[in-house]
Amino acid sequence: FSTIGPNGQNGPWTLTAPLPYGRRNPAITVGITLSPSAPTTAQPGTRTQAASQTTEGASASACTPGYVHGLGGNYGRVSQSAVLINEISCAGPLVGAWRFTTAPLLSPRAEAGAVRLGQCLIVTAGIPAGGRVLSDGYAGQVMPNGDILVWNQGPDLPSPMRGHAMFSYQNQACVASMTDPSFLAAIWL
């Protein structure tokens, strides 16, 4: 993590909890809950902390720690279906050791897109090692301990994608394709 200063510049990077084994191109999501009374944007002269979106002066109870999920990726030349999880504090660093969720992805993949909307984690498309680019979509409920017990199939993307970005906007999961910059679609799962 890196602390972001009042001028928008980030500070030095700090390694907190390395993944248990090397993985290339996993999808990553972060979920931290802020109470309505917590500031969500930095004010001039305050310090926004990386990943937590809290500012100095906000009470510790204004932020509920959450979880970071690492989904899929390649280990060597083999695509992974494992989903790794770690707790993240409101101050930014990861708290403990990485562990596996109960339910792995429904199929191995790297370069997938992922986003978290509330307690729902959505993953789309990607590519298995040596395979065809995928267009599928899945959703899993994030339990209070960060675990995912089951994945449910959602709608496919309009076309196969890999290396795409996902973000949330007005409670919708959105996909921005890196291969076709004009493509931007909302997906409701």
N, C-alpha and C positions, 0 to 999 in steps of 0.2 A: 504494500500500500504506500501511498504518498499523500502527505498533507497538502491541501491547496490553500495558498495564502490569499489575503484580501485583494491582491492585484490579479488573481487568477493564475499565478505561477505555481507550479507544484514543487514541493520540496524533494529531498532525497528519497529514493525508494528503499523500503525495508522489507526483507524477506521474512515472512511469518511462519508459514507451514508449507514446505514443498510437497508436491504430489508424491504419492508412494512409488510411482514409477513414471518414466518419461512418456509423455503423450504429446502428439502433434495434432493440432487443429481440433481440440474439443470445443463444444459450445459451453459457454459459461453464463450463469445467471446469479444475481444477488437479490436477496429479499430482506429488507429491514423495514420495520414499521415505525412510523412517526405518529405521535398523537396530534390531533388537530391544533393543539396549542403550541406545538413545536414549530420553529421556523423552518421553512423548506428551501429558502434561498438565502444566500449570504448577503448581509447588509454591509455597506462600506465600513471598514475598520474591524470586521469580524473575521474569524477563520473557519472555513468550511472544511470538514474532515472527509477524506476520501471514502467513498462507498456509503457512508452513513448519512450524508446530507444533513448533519446536525451542525450547529454553530456554537461557538463559545457563548456561555451565558444561558444556554438551554439546560434545563434540569436533566439529570440522568434518567429520571422516570419518563421524560418526553420521548425517549427512543426505546423501542423493544428490539433487542438483538435478533438477528435472523440467521440465514444460512446461505452459503455459496454452494452451488451445484455445478459440477463438471461433468458434462454428458458426452459419452462416446470419445472419439478421437482415434488416432492411430498409435499403436505401440509397435515399433519396427514397421513391418509391412502388413500388419494385421489390424483391421478395424475392430474397435471395441464397442460392446453394448453396455459396459459398466457405467453406472452413475455414481460418482463420488460426491460426498457431502462434507462440509465443515461449518462449524458455527462461526459467525463473525460478530465482533463486538461493535457497539455504537461508536467506539473510538477508531475503528478501522481494521485493526489486526485480526487475523484468524485466531480462534481461541484454542483449539485442540488439534488432534490428529484427524486426518481424513479417514472416512469410513464409507462403506458401500451402502446404497439404499437397498431395501428389500427387493424392489422390482428393477431389473436392468431395462434398458431400452428394448423395444420389441424386435429390433434387428440392429446389428453392428453398423456404425457409420462414423465418418469424420466430416468436417466442414458443414455440419448442420446449423440451423438457426435455432435459437431458443430465447424465450422471454417468460418472465413471471408476472402474472396478473393476480394480485391478491394471493390466495392460497392455491392457485392453479399454475402449473408449469407447463408450457407449450413448447414442443420441439417439432421442427419441420425439416424435411428433405435431407440433403447431404449426399455423401457417396461412400459406399463400402469399398474396401481395398480391392482394386482390380475390377470393380463392378460398374454398373450403369448409374448415372446420377438419378437420385430419387425425387419424388414429388409428394410423399406422404406426410401426414400430420398426426401428432399424438398429444394427448393432454393427461397429466397426472395431478392428483390432489396432493399438496404438500401438507403433511401431518404436523401437529404442533412441535414434534421433535425433529422436523426437517425431512423425515423419511418419506418415500413415495412407495405406496403399497401395490399399486396397479396403474398401468397405462391404458387409456381408452383411445381407440382410433377416432380421429376427426376427419374433416374434409381434406382432400389432396389439394396442393397448390395448383394453380392453372397450368404450370409447366414444371419440369424437373429443374432443381436448383442446387447449387453448392456454393459455399462461401458467401452466403447472403446474410444480411443483418436483419434482426428482429427488434422491435421496440413497441412499447405500448403508447397509445394515444386515445384519450377519452374512453378508457376501459375497453379498448379494442386491441387485438394483436395485429401488428402491421409488419409487412415484409418488404424490404428494399433489396432488389436483386443487384448484385455487382456486375452481372453479365449483361443486364439490360437496365441501365439507369432510369429509363422512363417507366419501368414497372413499379408500381406501388399499390398494394391491395390490402384491404382490411380483411381479416379472417375471423369469423365468429365460431368458436368451438363450443 
